[in-house]
Amino acid sequence: MDFTTTLFKAFNGGGIIMMSCIGTFFLLTIGFIIERFSFFAFSVKNEPADFRKNLLGNIIRGEYRNAETYAKSFITTSIGKIAAIGCGLRANGAGDEEIQARMDEKLASEIARIDRRTGFLAMYGNVATLLGLLGTIVGMIHSFAGVANASPADRATLLSNGISEAMNCTAFGLITAIPALIAYAYFQNKTDKLVTAITENTTEIYHDLVFLSEGENQMKRTLKSASSRAQVISEPSLDA
């Protein structure tokens, strides 16, 4: 109870205008920390470790529709959404450029979804620090302005009140800024790891679709050519 009372007095001692601004950013910081934590804990899903291996098996066999169905079974994951688009386009006979463009488009959308609000925490931390500094300057101005117009008996009291206002603003500005910047560094690190993993997996799946499909088509063309040559060779013997 004593701590709460002391904290409340310190908040009031910082000046209603500046402390209200700092308090608003403090609440926003807490809200965004909770939102980001909930997002990474519950909204970001990871595909199984053998996802690409199972997808690759369907691609090698040329079963692109089955590969699309398998990818859609993990549609809650970013890589599942991207792979489903690529496999679906290949199943419909789309070219390499179209597949790359559509997969890149979905990749950019997923990256934007993951990194949507993390940057606000850095901004809140910086603004809270600046508000604390501004409150410090305002408090010092009030202090010296009061001393200049006060009687000698009241100068010490006015000076201490102004300094107290300045220090309270500085303290609450830092109390807001420090958690915001720590949270930003933590969530930005998680974001970078996720974005790197999704980008690498997308590139690997795209290469699987392009190069393995080319290999399959080349094999079909080779078998077709061999079949044609065999038919041409066998025709004279039939005439004989």
PLY file of the C-alpha trace (Angstrom):
ply
format ascii 1.0
element vertex 240
property float x
property float y
property float z
element edge 239
property int vertex1
property int vertex2
end_header
0.00 0.00 0.00
2.87 2.37 0.83
4.48 1.68 -2.54
1.23 2.40 -4.37
0.73 5.63 -2.47
4.30 6.72 -3.15
3.95 5.88 -6.83
0.68 7.82 -7.07
2.22 10.85 -5.37
5.23 10.72 -7.66
2.94 10.53 -10.67
0.98 13.57 -9.55
4.21 15.38 -8.72
5.35 15.17 -12.33
2.72 17.55 -13.63
-0.68 16.53 -14.95
-0.05 17.26 -18.64
3.32 15.61 -19.12
2.53 12.66 -16.86
-0.74 12.04 -18.68
1.16 11.83 -21.97
3.77 9.49 -20.50
1.04 7.39 -18.85
-0.77 7.06 -22.18
2.36 5.73 -23.86
2.94 3.39 -20.92
-0.51 1.84 -21.39
0.02 1.59 -25.15
3.37 -0.12 -24.54
1.84 -2.70 -22.20
-1.00 -3.30 -24.66
1.35 -3.88 -27.59
3.61 -6.16 -25.55
0.59 -8.31 -24.67
-0.61 -8.28 -28.30
2.80 -9.28 -29.70
3.25 -12.01 -27.10
-0.21 -13.43 -27.88
0.48 -13.27 -31.62
3.75 -15.19 -31.47
2.38 -17.65 -28.91
-0.95 -18.49 -30.55
-1.14 -17.12 -34.10
2.24 -18.19 -35.48
2.18 -21.89 -36.30
5.14 -24.01 -37.46
4.95 -26.65 -40.15
6.21 -30.17 -39.25
9.89 -30.96 -39.69
9.19 -33.37 -42.58
6.90 -30.94 -44.44
9.25 -30.31 -47.34
10.22 -34.01 -47.56
6.58 -35.08 -47.90
5.85 -32.26 -50.31
8.91 -33.17 -52.36
7.73 -36.76 -52.72
4.54 -35.60 -54.44
6.41 -33.12 -56.62
8.92 -35.74 -57.81
6.06 -38.02 -58.83
4.39 -35.14 -60.64
1.38 -35.27 -58.30
1.03 -31.53 -57.92
-2.61 -31.67 -56.92
-1.75 -34.03 -54.08
1.10 -31.69 -53.11
-1.36 -28.79 -53.04
-3.77 -30.77 -50.86
-0.97 -31.70 -48.48
0.19 -28.07 -48.23
-3.38 -26.92 -47.55
-3.56 -29.30 -44.60
-1.11 -26.88 -42.93
-2.81 -23.74 -44.19
-2.51 -22.14 -40.74
1.26 -21.90 -41.29
2.88 -19.32 -43.53
4.87 -21.85 -45.55
1.76 -23.99 -45.98
-0.08 -21.08 -47.60
2.83 -20.26 -49.88
3.48 -23.87 -50.91
-0.22 -24.44 -51.65
-0.20 -21.51 -54.07
2.91 -22.74 -55.88
1.73 -26.35 -56.15
-1.75 -25.28 -57.27
-0.32 -23.10 -60.02
2.00 -25.88 -61.20
-0.94 -28.30 -61.22
-2.76 -25.88 -63.53
0.24 -25.69 -65.87
1.44 -22.21 -64.85
4.89 -21.08 -65.92
7.89 -20.51 -63.70
7.59 -16.71 -63.72
3.95 -16.77 -62.67
4.69 -19.23 -59.87
7.56 -17.10 -58.61
5.51 -13.90 -58.74
2.56 -15.38 -56.87
4.72 -17.09 -54.24
6.72 -13.88 -53.71
3.49 -11.94 -53.36
2.22 -14.29 -50.67
5.63 -14.29 -48.97
5.58 -10.48 -48.76
2.06 -10.63 -47.32
3.12 -13.11 -44.62
6.20 -11.07 -43.70
4.05 -7.95 -43.36
1.61 -9.85 -41.12
4.40 -11.03 -38.82
6.16 -7.65 -38.61
3.01 -5.53 -38.55
3.16 -3.94 -35.08
6.59 -4.72 -33.66
8.07 -1.41 -34.78
5.60 0.54 -32.66
7.39 -0.60 -29.50
10.61 1.11 -30.59
8.70 4.27 -31.38
6.90 4.22 -28.01
10.20 3.75 -26.19
11.83 6.67 -27.98
8.83 8.96 -27.54
8.54 8.10 -23.83
12.21 9.00 -23.35
11.70 12.31 -25.13
8.57 13.06 -23.12
10.49 12.40 -19.94
13.22 14.77 -21.12
10.65 17.39 -22.08
9.02 17.01 -18.66
12.44 17.51 -17.07
12.97 20.74 -18.98
9.46 21.98 -18.18
10.00 21.20 -14.49
13.28 23.11 -14.45
11.65 26.07 -16.19
8.89 26.10 -13.56
11.52 25.85 -10.85
13.66 28.77 -11.97
10.69 30.88 -12.96
9.17 30.42 -9.51
12.44 31.21 -7.77
12.87 34.40 -9.77
9.52 35.83 -8.62
9.34 34.38 -5.12
10.37 35.78 -1.79
13.62 34.49 -0.27
11.66 32.41 2.24
9.75 30.53 -0.50
12.59 30.04 -2.96
13.87 26.80 -1.49
10.37 25.25 -1.55
9.66 26.32 -5.13
13.06 25.16 -6.29
12.63 21.73 -4.72
9.10 21.37 -6.16
10.35 22.18 -9.66
13.25 19.76 -9.42
10.91 17.07 -8.06
8.58 17.59 -11.05
11.52 17.31 -13.43
12.88 14.12 -11.85
9.46 12.46 -11.69
8.96 13.03 -15.41
12.40 11.62 -16.14
11.75 8.54 -13.99
8.35 7.71 -15.47
9.64 8.34 -18.99
12.38 5.77 -18.42
9.96 3.36 -16.72
7.95 3.41 -19.95
10.88 3.41 -22.37
12.95 0.57 -20.91
10.29 -2.20 -21.17
9.29 -0.94 -24.62
12.83 -1.13 -26.00
13.56 -4.50 -24.37
10.31 -5.92 -25.77
11.10 -4.46 -29.20
14.53 -6.14 -29.28
13.01 -9.47 -28.20
10.12 -9.49 -30.66
12.24 -8.11 -33.51
14.67 -10.99 -33.01
11.79 -13.49 -33.19
10.47 -11.72 -36.28
13.84 -11.84 -38.05
14.21 -15.56 -37.35
10.72 -16.29 -38.64
11.14 -14.17 -41.77
14.50 -15.80 -42.55
13.07 -19.31 -42.12
9.99 -18.60 -44.24
12.05 -16.96 -46.99
14.51 -19.87 -47.14
11.72 -22.47 -47.19
9.86 -20.57 -49.90
12.99 -20.45 -52.06
13.62 -24.17 -51.59
10.05 -25.12 -52.50
10.12 -22.85 -55.54
13.34 -24.49 -56.72
11.75 -27.91 -56.18
8.78 -26.93 -58.32
10.92 -25.43 -61.07
13.87 -27.78 -61.38
12.12 -31.05 -60.58
9.31 -30.14 -62.95
11.87 -29.42 -65.67
13.51 -32.77 -64.99
10.17 -34.54 -65.19
9.25 -32.79 -68.44
12.67 -33.62 -69.92
12.17 -37.27 -68.97
8.74 -37.29 -70.63
10.18 -35.71 -73.76
12.99 -38.29 -73.80
10.57 -41.20 -73.38
8.30 -39.79 -76.07
11.22 -39.36 -78.48
12.46 -42.88 -77.77
8.97 -44.24 -78.34
8.71 -42.39 -81.65
12.06 -43.73 -82.83
11.07 -47.24 -81.85
7.84 -46.88 -83.80
9.69 -45.65 -86.87
12.17 -48.52 -86.71
9.44 -51.11 -86.31
7.33 -49.88 -89.24
9.58 -51.31 -92.07
9.64 -54.72 -90.46
5.88 -54.71 -90.45
5.80 -53.82 -94.15
8.25 -56.58 -94.92
0 1
1 2
2 3
3 4
4 5
5 6
6 7
7 8
8 9
9 10
10 11
11 12
12 13
13 14
14 15
15 16
16 17
17 18
18 19
19 20
20 21
21 22
22 23
23 24
24 25
25 26
26 27
27 28
28 29
29 30
30 31
31 32
32 33
33 34
34 35
35 36
36 37
37 38
38 39
39 40
40 41
41 42
42 43
43 44
44 45
45 46
46 47
47 48
48 49
49 50
50 51
51 52
52 53
53 54
54 55
55 56
56 57
57 58
58 59
59 60
60 61
61 62
62 63
63 64
64 65
65 66
66 67
67 68
68 69
69 70
70 71
71 72
72 73
73 74
74 75
75 76
76 77
77 78
78 79
79 80
80 81
81 82
82 83
83 84
84 85
85 86
86 87
87 88
88 89
89 90
90 91
91 92
92 93
93 94
94 95
95 96
96 97
97 98
98 99
99 100
100 101
101 102
102 103
103 104
104 105
105 106
106 107
107 108
108 109
109 110
110 111
111 112
112 113
113 114
114 115
115 116
116 117
117 118
118 119
119 120
120 121
121 122
122 123
123 124
124 125
125 126
126 127
127 128
128 129
129 130
130 131
131 132
132 133
133 134
134 135
135 136
136 137
137 138
138 139
139 140
140 141
141 142
142 143
143 144
144 145
145 146
146 147
147 148
148 149
149 150
150 151
151 152
152 153
153 154
154 155
155 156
156 157
157 158
158 159
159 160
160 161
161 162
162 163
163 164
164 165
165 166
166 167
167 168
168 169
169 170
170 171
171 172
172 173
173 174
174 175
175 176
176 177
177 178
178 179
179 180
180 181
181 182
182 183
183 184
184 185
185 186
186 187
187 188
188 189
189 190
190 191
191 192
192 193
193 194
194 195
195 196
196 197
197 198
198 199
199 200
200 201
201 202
202 203
203 204
204 205
205 206
206 207
207 208
208 209
209 210
210 211
211 212
212 213
213 214
214 215
215 216
216 217
217 218
218 219
219 220
220 221
221 222
222 223
223 224
224 225
225 226
226 227
227 228
228 229
229 230
230 231
231 232
232 233
233 234
234 235
235 236
236 237
237 238
238 239
